[in-house]
Amino acid sequence: MRRLFTLFLLTSLLSAFQCGDENKSICPSFIDAKIAELQAKPKQNPAAEITEYIWKGEKVYLVSSDCCDQFNYLYNECGDVICAPSGGITGKGDGQCPDFSTQATDARVVWRDPR
């Protein structure tokens, strides 16, 4: 019985790790899709850019908006919108992630529109 329980526990743990890996592999590279989307639009002024950060232990991406008074959206690695930390009429975003500007680290521009 003990051996059966141990086998069940190990199988469950391995399955959990495999599910985590599967979930990562089913998230397509949203960066490539977002770049294609931005390039299909007229050139922004200032130029569109995507900046990668580490925030709350996760890799996130801030995408600049195409004009004034619009939100700059923050996305997770799968391309889901988390919040808008900046932009909008007040420049302070949607208020859903007020700590982003003080807590985000390791900023790295991953793409800037070269047009």
MMTF fields as JSON, N, C-alpha, C and O atoms, coordinates in Angstrom:
{
  "mmtfVersion": "1.0.0",
  "mmtfProducer": "UNKNOWN",
  "numBonds": 459,
  "numAtoms": 460,
  "numGroups": 115,
  "numChains": 1,
  "numModels": 1,
  "chainsPerModel": [1],
  "groupsPerChain": [115],
  "chainIdList": ["A"],
  "bondAtomList": [4, 2, 8, 6, 12, 10, 16, 14, 20, 18, 24, 22, 28, 26, 32, 30, 36, 34, 40, 38, 44, 42, 48, 46, 52, 50, 56, 54, 60, 58, 64, 62, 68, 66, 72, 70, 76, 74, 80, 78, 84, 82, 88, 86, 92, 90, 96, 94, 100, 98, 104, 102, 108, 106, 112, 110, 116, 114, 120, 118, 124, 122, 128, 126, 132, 130, 136, 134, 140, 138, 144, 142, 148, 146, 152, 150, 156, 154, 160, 158, 164, 162, 168, 166, 172, 170, 176, 174, 180, 178, 184, 182, 188, 186, 192, 190, 196, 194, 200, 198, 204, 202, 208, 206, 212, 210, 216, 214, 220, 218, 224, 222, 228, 226, 232, 230, 236, 234, 240, 238, 244, 242, 248, 246, 252, 250, 256, 254, 260, 258, 264, 262, 268, 266, 272, 270, 276, 274, 280, 278, 284, 282, 288, 286, 292, 290, 296, 294, 300, 298, 304, 302, 308, 306, 312, 310, 316, 314, 320, 318, 324, 322, 328, 326, 332, 330, 336, 334, 340, 338, 344, 342, 348, 346, 352, 350, 356, 354, 360, 358, 364, 362, 368, 366, 372, 370, 376, 374, 380, 378, 384, 382, 388, 386, 392, 390, 396, 394, 400, 398, 404, 402, 408, 406, 412, 410, 416, 414, 420, 418, 424, 422, 428, 426, 432, 430, 436, 434, 440, 438, 444, 442, 448, 446, 452, 450, 456, 454],
  "bondOrderList": [1, 1, 1, 1, 1, 1, 1, 1, 1, 1, 1, 1, 1, 1, 1, 1, 1, 1, 1, 1, 1, 1, 1, 1, 1, 1, 1, 1, 1, 1, 1, 1, 1, 1, 1, 1, 1, 1, 1, 1, 1, 1, 1, 1, 1, 1, 1, 1, 1, 1, 1, 1, 1, 1, 1, 1, 1, 1, 1, 1, 1, 1, 1, 1, 1, 1, 1, 1, 1, 1, 1, 1, 1, 1, 1, 1, 1, 1, 1, 1, 1, 1, 1, 1, 1, 1, 1, 1, 1, 1, 1, 1, 1, 1, 1, 1, 1, 1, 1, 1, 1, 1, 1, 1, 1, 1, 1, 1, 1, 1, 1, 1, 1, 1],
  "groupList": [{"groupName": "MET", "atomNameList": ["N", "CA", "C", "O"], "elementList": ["N", "C", "C", "O"], "formalChargeList": [0, 0, 0, 0], "bondAtomList": [1, 0, 2, 1, 3, 2], "bondOrderList": [1, 1, 2], "singleLetterCode": "M", "chemCompType": "L-PEPTIDE LINKING"}, {"groupName": "ARG", "atomNameList": ["N", "CA", "C", "O"], "elementList": ["N", "C", "C", "O"], "formalChargeList": [0, 0, 0, 0], "bondAtomList": [1, 0, 2, 1, 3, 2], "bondOrderList": [1, 1, 2], "singleLetterCode": "R", "chemCompType": "L-PEPTIDE LINKING"}, {"groupName": "LEU", "atomNameList": ["N", "CA", "C", "O"], "elementList": ["N", "C", "C", "O"], "formalChargeList": [0, 0, 0, 0], "bondAtomList": [1, 0, 2, 1, 3, 2], "bondOrderList": [1, 1, 2], "singleLetterCode": "L", "chemCompType": "L-PEPTIDE LINKING"}, {"groupName": "PHE", "atomNameList": ["N", "CA", "C", "O"], "elementList": ["N", "C", "C", "O"], "formalChargeList": [0, 0, 0, 0], "bondAtomList": [1, 0, 2, 1, 3, 2], "bondOrderList": [1, 1, 2], "singleLetterCode": "F", "chemCompType": "L-PEPTIDE LINKING"}, {"groupName": "THR", "atomNameList": ["N", "CA", "C", "O"], "elementList": ["N", "C", "C", "O"], "formalChargeList": [0, 0, 0, 0], "bondAtomList": [1, 0, 2, 1, 3, 2], "bondOrderList": [1, 1, 2], "singleLetterCode": "T", "chemCompType": "L-PEPTIDE LINKING"}, {"groupName": "SER", "atomNameList": ["N", "CA", "C", "O"], "elementList": ["N", "C", "C", "O"], "formalChargeList": [0, 0, 0, 0], "bondAtomList": [1, 0, 2, 1, 3, 2], "bondOrderList": [1, 1, 2], "singleLetterCode": "S", "chemCompType": "L-PEPTIDE LINKING"}, {"groupName": "ALA", "atomNameList": ["N", "CA", "C", "O"], "elementList": ["N", "C", "C", "O"], "formalChargeList": [0, 0, 0, 0], "bondAtomList": [1, 0, 2, 1, 3, 2], "bondOrderList": [1, 1, 2], "singleLetterCode": "A", "chemCompType": "L-PEPTIDE LINKING"}, {"groupName": "GLN", "atomNameList": ["N", "CA", "C", "O"], "elementList": ["N", "C", "C", "O"], "formalChargeList": [0, 0, 0, 0], "bondAtomList": [1, 0, 2, 1, 3, 2], "bondOrderList": [1, 1, 2], "singleLetterCode": "Q", "chemCompType": "L-PEPTIDE LINKING"}, {"groupName": "CYS", "atomNameList": ["N", "CA", "C", "O"], "elementList": ["N", "C", "C", "O"], "formalChargeList": [0, 0, 0, 0], "bondAtomList": [1, 0, 2, 1, 3, 2], "bondOrderList": [1, 1, 2], "singleLetterCode": "C", "chemCompType": "L-PEPTIDE LINKING"}, {"groupName": "GLY", "atomNameList": ["N", "CA", "C", "O"], "elementList": ["N", "C", "C", "O"], "formalChargeList": [0, 0, 0, 0], "bondAtomList": [1, 0, 2, 1, 3, 2], "bondOrderList": [1, 1, 2], "singleLetterCode": "G", "chemCompType": "PEPTIDE LINKING"}, {"groupName": "ASP", "atomNameList": ["N", "CA", "C", "O"], "elementList": ["N", "C", "C", "O"], "formalChargeList": [0, 0, 0, 0], "bondAtomList": [1, 0, 2, 1, 3, 2], "bondOrderList": [1, 1, 2], "singleLetterCode": "D", "chemCompType": "L-PEPTIDE LINKING"}, {"groupName": "GLU", "atomNameList": ["N", "CA", "C", "O"], "elementList": ["N", "C", "C", "O"], "formalChargeList": [0, 0, 0, 0], "bondAtomList": [1, 0, 2, 1, 3, 2], "bondOrderList": [1, 1, 2], "singleLetterCode": "E", "chemCompType": "L-PEPTIDE LINKING"}, {"groupName": "ASN", "atomNameList": ["N", "CA", "C", "O"], "elementList": ["N", "C", "C", "O"], "formalChargeList": [0, 0, 0, 0], "bondAtomList": [1, 0, 2, 1, 3, 2], "bondOrderList": [1, 1, 2], "singleLetterCode": "N", "chemCompType": "L-PEPTIDE LINKING"}, {"groupName": "LYS", "atomNameList": ["N", "CA", "C", "O"], "elementList": ["N", "C", "C", "O"], "formalChargeList": [0, 0, 0, 0], "bondAtomList": [1, 0, 2, 1, 3, 2], "bondOrderList": [1, 1, 2], "singleLetterCode": "K", "chemCompType": "L-PEPTIDE LINKING"}, {"groupName": "ILE", "atomNameList": ["N", "CA", "C", "O"], "elementList": ["N", "C", "C", "O"], "formalChargeList": [0, 0, 0, 0], "bondAtomList": [1, 0, 2, 1, 3, 2], "bondOrderList": [1, 1, 2], "singleLetterCode": "I", "chemCompType": "L-PEPTIDE LINKING"}, {"groupName": "PRO", "atomNameList": ["N", "CA", "C", "O"], "elementList": ["N", "C", "C", "O"], "formalChargeList": [0, 0, 0, 0], "bondAtomList": [1, 0, 2, 1, 3, 2], "bondOrderList": [1, 1, 2], "singleLetterCode": "P", "chemCompType": "L-PEPTIDE LINKING"}, {"groupName": "TYR", "atomNameList": ["N", "CA", "C", "O"], "elementList": ["N", "C", "C", "O"], "formalChargeList": [0, 0, 0, 0], "bondAtomList": [1, 0, 2, 1, 3, 2], "bondOrderList": [1, 1, 2], "singleLetterCode": "Y", "chemCompType": "L-PEPTIDE LINKING"}, {"groupName": "TRP", "atomNameList": ["N", "CA", "C", "O"], "elementList": ["N", "C", "C", "O"], "formalChargeList": [0, 0, 0, 0], "bondAtomList": [1, 0, 2, 1, 3, 2], "bondOrderList": [1, 1, 2], "singleLetterCode": "W", "chemCompType": "L-PEPTIDE LINKING"}, {"groupName": "VAL", "atomNameList": ["N", "CA", "C", "O"], "elementList": ["N", "C", "C", "O"], "formalChargeList": [0, 0, 0, 0], "bondAtomList": [1, 0, 2, 1, 3, 2], "bondOrderList": [1, 1, 2], "singleLetterCode": "V", "chemCompType": "L-PEPTIDE LINKING"}],
  "groupTypeList": [0, 1, 1, 2, 3, 4, 2, 3, 2, 2, 4, 5, 2, 2, 5, 6, 3, 7, 8, 9, 10, 11, 12, 13, 5, 14, 8, 15, 5, 3, 14, 10, 6, 13, 14, 6, 11, 2, 7, 6, 13, 15, 13, 7, 12, 15, 6, 6, 11, 14, 4, 11, 16, 14, 17, 13, 9, 11, 13, 18, 16, 2, 18, 5, 5, 10, 8, 8, 10, 7, 3, 12, 16, 2, 16, 12, 11, 8, 9, 10, 18, 14, 8, 6, 15, 5, 9, 9, 14, 4, 9, 13, 9, 10, 9, 7, 8, 15, 10, 3, 5, 4, 7, 6, 4, 10, 6, 1, 18, 18, 17, 1, 10, 15, 1],
  "groupIdList": [1, 2, 3, 4, 5, 6, 7, 8, 9, 10, 11, 12, 13, 14, 15, 16, 17, 18, 19, 20, 21, 22, 23, 24, 25, 26, 27, 28, 29, 30, 31, 32, 33, 34, 35, 36, 37, 38, 39, 40, 41, 42, 43, 44, 45, 46, 47, 48, 49, 50, 51, 52, 53, 54, 55, 56, 57, 58, 59, 60, 61, 62, 63, 64, 65, 66, 67, 68, 69, 70, 71, 72, 73, 74, 75, 76, 77, 78, 79, 80, 81, 82, 83, 84, 85, 86, 87, 88, 89, 90, 91, 92, 93, 94, 95, 96, 97, 98, 99, 100, 101, 102, 103, 104, 105, 106, 107, 108, 109, 110, 111, 112, 113, 114, 115],
  "secStructList": [7, 2, 2, 2, 2, 2, 2, 2, 2, 2, 2, 2, 2, 2, 2, 2, 2, 2, 2, 2, 2, 2, 2, 2, 2, 2, 1, 7, 7, 2, 2, 2, 2, 2, 2, 2, 2, 2, 2, 2, 1, 7, 7, 7, 1, 1, 7, 7, 3, 3, 3, 3, 3, 3, 3, 6, 6, 3, 3, 3, 3, 3, 3, 7, 7, 1, 1, 6, 6, 7, 3, 3, 3, 3, 3, 7, 6, 6, 1, 7, 3, 3, 3, 3, 3, 3, 3, 1, 1, 1, 1, 5, 6, 6, 1, 1, 7, 6, 6, 2, 2, 2, 2, 7, 3, 3, 3, 3, 3, 3, 3, 3, 7, 7, 7],
  "xCoordList": [0.825, 0.0, 0.872, 0.583, 1.924, 2.819, 3.481, 3.627, 3.873, 4.51, 3.534, 3.913, 2.295, 1.266, 1.046, 0.915, 1.005, 0.842, 2.028, 1.839, 3.238, 4.436, 4.407, 4.727, 4.031, 3.93, 2.888, 3.124, 1.747, 0.701, 1.208, 0.968, 1.901, 2.431, 3.455, 3.402, 4.365, 5.373, 4.733, 5.119, 3.763, 3.063, 2.344, 2.368, 1.71, 1.002, 1.965, 1.686, 3.102, 4.095, 4.649, 4.78, 4.968, 5.479, 4.436, 4.769, 3.196, 2.123, 1.988, 1.768, 2.118, 1.997, 3.104, 2.858, 4.333, 5.432, 5.252, 5.567, 4.756, 4.526, 3.45, 3.562, 2.407, 1.356, 1.924, 1.59, 2.777, 3.392, 4.192, 4.126, 4.945, 5.719, 4.811, 5.081, 3.711, 2.771, 2.15, 2.006, 1.778, 1.16, 2.102, 1.67, 3.387, 4.346, 4.462, 4.582, 4.428, 4.601, 3.358, 3.462, 2.175, 0.982, 0.806, -0.073, 1.637, 1.614, 2.497, 3.723, 1.892, 2.713, 3.442, 3.06, 4.469, 5.223, 4.358, 4.197, 3.82, 2.956, 3.761, 3.212, 5.061, 5.907, 5.902, 5.712, 6.107, 6.12, 4.784, 4.743, 3.698, 2.37, 2.132, 1.555, 2.57, 2.38, 3.22, 2.754, 4.443, 5.292, 4.619, 4.556, 4.116, 3.428, 2.217, 1.96, 1.478, 0.307, 0.712, 0.071, 1.769, 2.224, 2.775, 2.573, 3.469, 4.024, 2.942, 3.148, 1.801, 0.706, -0.016, -0.775, 0.225, -0.392, 0.57, 1.76, 0.057, 0.966, 1.968, 1.696, 3.122, 4.17, 3.642, 2.989, 3.935, 3.555, 4.577, 5.725, 4.152, 5.067, 4.775, 3.751, 5.648, 6.951, 6.814, 5.744, 7.93, 7.942, 7.444, 7.728, 6.7, 6.211, 7.388, 8.401, 7.224, 8.251, 7.643, 6.592, 8.35, 7.969, 9.138, 10.265, 8.86, 9.899, 9.583, 8.469, 10.581, 10.446, 10.885, 11.862, 10.158, 10.483, 10.32, 9.719, 10.858, 10.528, 9.702, 10.144, 8.493, 7.585, 6.86, 6.246, 6.936, 6.335, 6.826, 6.066, 8.105, 8.716, 8.395, 8.809, 7.677, 7.275, 7.843, 8.064, 8.076, 8.484, 7.227, 6.253, 7.249, 6.101, 6.583, 7.771, 5.635, 5.969, 5.069, 3.844, 5.682, 4.946, 4.978, 6.049, 3.803, 3.683, 3.189, 2.148, 3.961, 3.59, 2.359, 2.132, 1.569, 0.363, 0.724, 1.834, -0.24, 0.055, -0.204, 0.034, -0.68, -0.899, -1.12, -1.147, -1.267, -1.485, -2.801, -3.737, -2.841, -4.042, -4.576, -5.753, -3.74, -4.138, -3.274, -2.127, -3.832, -3.102, -1.948, -2.028, -0.865, 0.231, -0.004, 0.09, -0.309, -0.716, 0.458, 1.461, 0.299, 1.275, 0.714, -0.428, 1.52, 1.098, 1.96, 3.121, 1.393, 2.198, 2.838, 2.665, 3.567, 4.28, 3.357, 3.778, 2.117, 1.157, 0.378, -0.428, 0.619, -0.068, -1.381, -2.167, -1.625, -2.83, -2.572, -1.516, -3.52, -3.372, -3.477, -4.409, -2.49, -2.478, -3.108, -3.985, -2.639, -3.105, -2.507, -1.83, -2.77, -2.157, -1.467, -2.117, -0.16, 0.527, 0.76, 1.067, 0.616, 0.852, -0.049, -0.724, -0.042, -0.865, -2.245, -2.518, -3.108, -4.442, -4.414, -3.357, -5.538, -5.651, -4.751, -4.141, -4.666, -3.844, -2.378, -1.517, -2.09, -0.729, -0.39, 0.7, -1.309, -1.057, -1.701, -1.781, -2.16, -2.734, -4.124, -4.857, -4.482, -5.829, -5.946, -7.023, -4.858, -4.887, -4.851, -4.927, -4.738, -4.766, -3.405, -3.326, -2.348, -1.0, -0.156, 0.846, -0.556, 0.129, 1.576, 2.351, 1.954, 3.33, 4.275, 5.462, 3.773, 4.618, 5.86, 6.967, 5.694, 6.835, 7.902, 9.07, 7.53, 8.519, 9.024, 10.095, 8.272, 8.632, 9.216, 9.9, 8.961, 9.464, 10.971, 11.484, 11.67, 13.126, 13.558, 12.748, 14.831, 15.471, 14.828, 14.589, 14.551, 13.941, 14.878, 16.082, 14.278, 15.05, 14.125, 13.117, 14.479, 13.681, 13.934, 15.067, 12.865, 13.012, 12.696, 13.092, 11.978, 11.699, 11.303, 10.553, 11.826, 11.439, 11.221, 12.05, 10.123, 9.798, 10.89, 11.125, 11.561, 12.68, 12.257, 13.099, 10.964, 10.526, 10.685, 10.365],
  "yCoordList": [-1.191, 0.0, 1.259, 2.229, 1.224, 2.374, 2.627, 3.772, 1.554, 1.671, 2.269, 3.102, 1.838, 2.362, 3.855, 4.628, 4.257, 5.673, 6.484, 7.561, 5.981, 6.675, 6.802, 7.861, 5.746, 5.779, 6.805, 7.565, 6.824, 7.803, 9.226, 10.103, 9.457, 10.782, 11.22, 12.356, 10.356, 10.687, 10.956, 11.892, 10.138, 10.337, 11.676, 12.384, 12.023, 13.308, 14.47, 15.437, 14.382, 15.453, 15.606, 16.723, 14.498, 14.568, 15.143, 15.925, 14.769, 15.311, 16.809, 17.543, 17.262, 18.697, 19.462, 20.519, 18.928, 19.606, 19.579, 20.559, 18.488, 18.41, 19.387, 19.996, 19.548, 20.505, 21.91, 22.675, 22.258, 23.582, 23.795, 24.871, 22.788, 22.908, 23.009, 23.777, 22.222, 22.287, 23.666, 24.201, 24.247, 25.57, 26.602, 27.498, 26.488, 27.44, 27.249, 28.227, 26.003, 25.757, 26.134, 26.384, 26.18, 26.554, 28.066, 28.549, 28.816, 30.273, 30.661, 30.639, 31.011, 31.401, 32.704, 33.451, 32.966, 34.197, 35.389, 35.725, 36.005, 37.152, 38.339, 39.215, 38.376, 39.491, 39.574, 40.655, 38.459, 38.458, 38.931, 39.705, 38.46, 38.874, 40.359, 41.045, 40.858, 42.272, 43.148, 44.203, 42.733, 43.482, 43.545, 44.61, 42.411, 42.389, 43.309, 44.017, 43.303, 44.171, 45.649, 46.448, 46.003, 47.398, 47.83, 48.971, 46.928, 47.26, 47.389, 48.055, 46.761, 46.852, 48.197, 48.567, 48.913, 50.227, 51.318, 51.061, 52.528, 53.636, 53.845, 53.514, 54.397, 54.646, 55.568, 56.574, 55.209, 56.029, 57.14, 57.03, 58.197, 59.274, 59.643, 60.271, 59.271, 58.638, 57.182, 56.579, 56.646, 55.288, 54.271, 54.379, 53.289, 52.209, 51.419, 51.221, 50.974, 50.11, 49.158, 49.41, 48.06, 47.039, 46.894, 46.621, 47.079, 46.997, 45.86, 45.741, 45.036, 43.903, 44.325, 45.057, 43.86, 44.119, 42.832, 41.865, 42.835, 41.823, 42.56, 43.555, 42.055, 42.677, 41.582, 40.697, 41.649, 40.635, 39.236, 38.268, 39.146, 37.86, 37.306, 36.192, 38.041, 37.577, 38.477, 39.668, 37.91, 38.682, 39.305, 38.604, 40.621, 41.339, 42.274, 42.578, 42.727, 43.571, 44.797, 44.679, 45.974, 47.227, 47.657, 47.79, 47.873, 48.261, 49.698, 50.035, 50.542, 51.953, 52.136, 51.391, 53.152, 53.446, 54.336, 54.861, 54.49, 55.234, 56.727, 57.459, 57.184, 58.626, 59.035, 58.225, 60.265, 60.9, 60.434, 60.03, 60.501, 60.184, 58.771, 58.516, 57.86, 56.452, 55.642, 55.998, 54.559, 53.713, 52.988, 52.621, 52.79, 51.917, 50.62, 50.585, 49.556, 48.309, 47.42, 47.358, 46.726, 45.77, 44.377, 44.093, 43.505, 42.152, 41.124, 41.39, 39.951, 38.843, 38.136, 38.563, 37.066, 36.369, 35.731, 35.47, 35.48, 34.892, 35.945, 35.61, 37.212, 38.273, 38.709, 39.412, 38.302, 38.738, 40.104, 40.323, 41.016, 42.339, 42.201, 41.595, 42.782, 42.789, 44.089, 44.082, 45.194, 46.513, 47.545, 47.201, 48.799, 49.908, 50.798, 51.642, 50.618, 51.368, 52.847, 53.635, 53.217, 54.612, 54.987, 54.141, 56.273, 56.775, 57.167, 57.18, 57.486, 57.967, 59.464, 60.091, 60.02, 61.466, 61.958, 63.021, 61.197, 61.622, 61.245, 61.784, 60.319, 59.82, 58.72, 58.15, 58.415, 57.425, 56.074, 55.229, 55.865, 54.582, 54.347, 55.288, 53.057, 52.697, 52.493, 52.164, 52.684, 52.553, 51.131, 50.917, 50.138, 48.735, 48.198, 47.123, 48.931, 48.493, 49.71, 49.999, 50.421, 51.666, 51.479, 52.436, 50.263, 50.02, 49.644, 49.418, 49.576, 49.124, 50.002, 49.48, 51.306, 52.195, 52.109, 52.388, 51.73, 51.632, 50.21, 50.017, 49.218, 47.825, 47.077, 46.069, 47.544, 46.858, 47.053, 48.137, 46.015, 46.072, 45.505, 44.97, 45.631, 45.02, 45.43, 44.587, 46.713, 47.202, 46.936, 47.186, 46.416, 46.122, 46.302, 45.607, 47.244, 47.436, 46.235, 45.982, 45.495, 44.309, 44.619, 43.876, 45.725, 46.128, 47.603, 48.078, 48.297, 49.687, 49.788, 49.325, 50.383, 50.509, 51.293, 52.457, 50.674, 51.332, 52.275, 52.954, 52.318, 53.142, 54.611, 55.449],
  "zCoordList": [0.0, 0.0, 0.0, -0.701, 0.786, 0.869, -0.488, -0.916, -1.149, -2.454, -3.472, -4.295, -3.403, -4.297, -4.055, -5.004, -2.791, -2.459, -2.98, -3.546, -2.796, -3.271, -4.792, -5.332, -5.475, -6.931, -7.379, -8.318, -6.711, -7.031, -6.811, -7.64, -5.711, -5.401, -6.447, -6.918, -6.811, -7.822, -9.186, -9.886, -9.552, -10.82, -10.838, -11.845, -9.736, -9.644, -9.772, -10.482, -9.086, -9.157, -10.572, -11.072, -11.207, -12.574, -13.521, -14.411, -13.339, -14.175, -13.986, -14.949, -12.76, -12.488, -13.194, -13.775, -13.146, -13.822, -15.329, -16.004, -15.863, -17.294, -17.727, -18.791, -16.922, -17.267, -17.329, -18.234, -16.379, -16.398, -17.674, -18.268, -18.107, -19.341, -20.545, -21.467, -20.546, -21.663, -21.768, -22.867, -20.634, -20.653, -21.238, -21.964, -20.929, -21.492, -23.0, -23.738, -23.465, -24.885, -25.692, -26.893, -25.048, -25.8, -25.884, -26.598, -25.158, -25.262, -26.444, -26.335, -27.557, -28.704, -28.411, -27.51, -29.158, -28.954, -29.318, -30.492, -28.324, -28.566, -29.082, -29.749, -28.778, -29.225, -30.75, -31.308, -31.419, -32.89, -33.456, -34.413, -32.858, -33.327, -33.079, -33.923, -31.929, -31.604, -32.531, -32.96, -32.848, -33.779, -35.142, -35.756, -35.616, -36.915, -36.899, -37.873, -35.803, -35.671, -35.725, -36.408, -35.009, -34.995, -36.348, -36.763, -37.039, -38.352, -39.418, -40.433, -39.197, -40.166, -40.071, -40.967, -38.994, -38.787, -39.266, -39.445, -39.473, -39.792, -38.657, -37.503, -39.001, -38.013, -36.92, -37.198, -35.677, -34.53, -34.324, -34.756, -33.669, -33.296, -31.854, -31.584, -30.911, -31.094, -31.548, -31.465, -32.029, -32.583, -31.556, -30.363, -32.042, -31.179, -30.627, -31.297, -29.389, -28.814, -27.799, -27.209, -27.626, -26.657, -25.698, -26.112, -24.407, -23.389, -22.434, -21.923, -22.206, -21.292, -19.891, -19.731, -18.886, -17.486, -16.688, -17.157, -15.491, -14.489, -13.445, -12.872, -13.207, -12.247, -11.487, -12.083, -10.183, -9.313, -9.673, -9.64, -10.017, -10.329, -11.701, -12.021, -12.514, -13.846, -14.933, -14.712, -16.094, -17.26, -17.862, -18.137, -18.065, -18.612, -19.714, -19.816, -20.538, -21.681, -21.711, -21.68, -21.772, -21.884, -23.345, -23.937, -23.92, -25.33, -25.38, -24.816, -26.07, -26.153, -27.031, -27.985, -26.68, -27.462, -28.643, -28.734, -29.543, -30.767, -30.667, -31.629, -29.543, -29.448, -28.005, -27.079, -27.88, -26.586, -25.949, -26.638, -24.655, -23.872, -24.076, -23.822, -24.524, -24.632, -23.674, -23.403, -23.169, -22.239, -22.92, -24.092, -22.156, -22.543, -21.782, -20.555, -22.516, -21.872, -21.516, -22.226, -20.379, -19.886, -20.12, -19.76, -20.723, -21.079, -20.36, -20.049, -20.096, -19.594, -20.792, -21.934, -20.531, -21.607, -22.637, -23.764, -22.27, -23.202, -23.984, -24.851, -23.676, -24.401, -23.777, -24.412, -22.546, -21.842, -21.214, -20.62, -21.34, -20.734, -19.218, -18.691, -18.535, -17.073, -16.567, -15.703, -17.127, -16.714, -17.672, -18.641, -17.38, -18.125, -17.09, -16.474, -16.893, -15.846, -16.163, -15.269, -17.426, -17.794, -18.96, -19.546, -19.28, -20.366, -19.883, -18.683, -20.827, -20.493, -20.227, -20.303, -19.926, -19.728, -18.597, -18.709, -17.514, -16.372, -16.534, -15.84, -17.449, -17.606, -16.618, -16.675, -15.71, -14.661, -14.941, -14.049, -16.167, -16.536, -15.99, -15.686, -15.869, -15.438, -13.928, -13.432, -13.202, -11.743, -11.233, -10.023, -12.126, -11.723, -11.283, -10.689, -11.568, -11.164, -10.784, -11.438, -9.732, -9.37, -8.933, -8.953, -8.539, -8.102, -9.245, -9.01, -10.458, -11.563, -11.725, -11.852, -11.723, -11.98, -10.901, -11.172, -9.687, -8.616, -8.402, -7.828, -8.852, -8.597, -9.801, -9.621, -11.001, -12.201, -12.316, -12.037, -12.722, -12.855, -14.2, -14.957, -14.475, -15.644, -16.969, -17.834, -17.123, -18.367, -19.543, -19.48, -20.619, -21.833, -23.03, -23.16, -23.903, -25.115, -26.014, -26.424, -26.32, -27.166, -28.615, -29.513, -28.853, -30.232, -30.247, -29.394, -31.23, -31.511, -33.011, -33.794, -33.409, -34.827, -35.543, -35.219, -36.509, -37.186, -38.316, -38.903, -38.619, -39.751, -39.456, -40.299]
}
